[in-house]
Amino acid sequence: MALKAVIFDMDGVLVDSEGFWARAEREVFSSYGVQVTDELASQTKYMTTTEVTEFWYGKFPWENLDIPSVEQEVVSKVIELIQVENCTMSGIEEFIKALKNKEYKIGLATNAPIRVADAVLEKLQVRDFFDAIHSAEFEEKGKPHPAVYLTSAKQLGILPEYCIAIEDSHSGLKAAKAAGMKTIVFTNNDKSIDFELADFKIQNFKEGLLPVLIH
């Protein structure tokens, strides 16, 4: 079955930004009296920003500011870090351009808010290569629920079985698989990562383009 579309996760795939979320959440939530611990923070790693904010509010409810306002503070801090830090995954721009040259449809499916996706695509200067950009903030549930991937495929005009998703987490792989897509796990040279859900594995974006895609 010939693949027609490649859908990218964002955090940990296009940019090495997952640490930014931890920094932003700790800084913002702590300013409202939240006692952010590593143990509790580990439970929020793959949540949407809305879910994360609601999680901390449930543990340490603050006063005088609503949940969406605090969430947007976190988002703004992450965007600031993306703009000023060197976080681009090595070789990702060339990889995306090579896919486009092979006439694949290209999508982005992220749990992060669309504001962050806009900042990332602007930083990488690859927005024009993407045919669809979608965030789980527009769905009732984020990954591992498949909704964000199903909507992305619909926006691309490609059936899920003709799409392949590039992910770096079990949660993301589960979402793409549940949507009926093939999957690639991007390990970023972390040899400890080995997710059975993935159909293919790539260590980095410079070691040679994936034979399953570039042929």
N, C-alpha and C positions, 0 to 999 in steps of 0.2 A: 504494500500500500504506500503510494507516494505521499510524502509529507508536503504540506502546502504552507504551513505557518509555524513560526517560532514565537513562543510567548515567554517573556522574561519576568522573573521575580525581580525585585529592585534591591532592597537592603541585603547586603551580603553577596549580591551577584553583579549588579551594575556598579555599585559603590560599596566600599568597606565602611559602612555607616552604623552598624549595629551597636558599636560602642558609644556612638553619639546619643542614641536613645537612652542608654543607661545613664550617661552623664546629665542629659537634659532632665530626665525624670527625677533623678536624685536632687538636682539643684532646685527645680521648680517645686516639687512636692515637699521637700524639706523646708522651703520657705513658708509653707502653710502648716507647719507643725507635724507633718508626716514623718514617722520614724522608718526610713527606708533601710531595710536590711537585705543582705545578699540572698538570704533564704527566701524571703517573701518576693524579692525582685525576680528570682528565678522562675517563679510561677507565672510571671507576666510576659516572658520573653517573646512569645509568638502571638500575643493578643493584639487587637487593633488599639489605636490610641484611646478611643472612647472606652473600650473595655478596661484598659490599664487605668485610666483616670477613675472610672467607677470602682475598680478594685481597691485603689488606695483610699478613695473617699469612704468606702465601706469599712475599711480598717481604722482610719483616722479622720473622721468627718471634720471638715473645716467650716468656717463661718464667713459670711459677707461676700462670697464669690461663688457663682454657679459652676457646675462641673464643666460645661462647654468652654467657659472662659479660661479655666485652668488648663484644659486640654490644649487650647490654642497657644498658650504660653509655651508648653512643651514643644509643640510643632514648630513654633517660631524659633526656639532655641536650636532645634535640630537643623532647621534650614540655615541658620547662621553658621553652624559648625560645618555643614556641607559646603557652604560658599567659601569659607576661609581655610579649611583643612585640605590636605592632599589625601583624597580618599578614593580616587578613581581606580577601578580594577585594571591592572595592567593588560593592555591589548584589547580591551572591550570595544573601543570605538572601531578598530579595524575589523573585529569579528562581526559586529553589526553591519558594517558596510559590505563585507563579503557575502553575508546572507542576503542583503538587499540586491546585490549584483546577480545573485542566483534566482532572483525574483520570488523570494519567499515573502509572504505577508509577515509583518513583525508587530507584536503586541507587548504591552506591559500590564501585568496583573499583580497588584501589590495590596498588602494590608494597610500600608501607610496612607495618610490623607493625600488627596490629589495635589495639594500645595507643595508637598515634599517631592512628589513625582515631577512636578514642573521645575523645581529647583535642580533636581538631579539631571534631567534631560537638558536643561540650559547649561549646566556645568560641563556636561559631556559633549555638548553641541551635536546631539544626534536626534533631536526632536523630529526633524523632517524625514527620518528613516522609519518612524513608527506610524503604523496604520491605525492603531487603536491604543488608547491609554486609559486604564480603568483601575479604580480604587475600591476596596471593600467598604469604604465609608458610604458607598451608595447601595450597599446590600444589607440585608437584615443580619447576616452573619459573615464573619471573615473566615479566612483559612483556619482550620482544615476543611471547612465547608466548601464545596466546589463552586458556589455561586459566582465568585469573582472570575473564575476561569470560564464558566459557561457563558457569562455575559461577554467576556473578551472574545471568545470564539464567534459569538453572534455579531459583535461589532466588526469583526474581521470578515464576516461572511463566509467562514470556513467551518465545516462540521468538526466537532471535537476530535473525532478519530483521525483527522488529517492534521492535527496540531501536536506539537511537542513543546513541553514546558521545561525551562531551565530553572532549577531550584537549588537552595542550599540547606533546606531544613526538612525534617520528617513531616512537619505540619504542612508545608507547601507541597511536598511530593504527594501526600495523602489527598490534598485538595485537587491537584491535577489528575491524579489517578481516578478519583471519584467522578471527575468530569468526563472521563473516558479518553484521556490523552496519554500519549507516550511521555516519558520523563527522562531528563538528564539531571544528575546531581553534579553540581559544581563544588568541588572540595577546596579550591584555593590552596592546593598543595598540603592540606591537612590530612595526613595519612590515616588518622583515626576515624575519619568520616567514611562510613560504608553503609549506605541505606539500601536495604533489600528492595524497597519499592521502586528504585530507579531502574530504568531500562538500560541506561548508558551512564558513564562517568567521565568527567573531564576534570583534570587537575588545575588547569589554568587556560587562559585564552590566547596564549602565545605559542603553545607547544605544537601547533599544527591544527588546522580547523577540523572539526568532527567529520569523519568519513561518512557518517550517517546523514549529514546535511550537505556537505560540500563534495560533490562528485561530478 
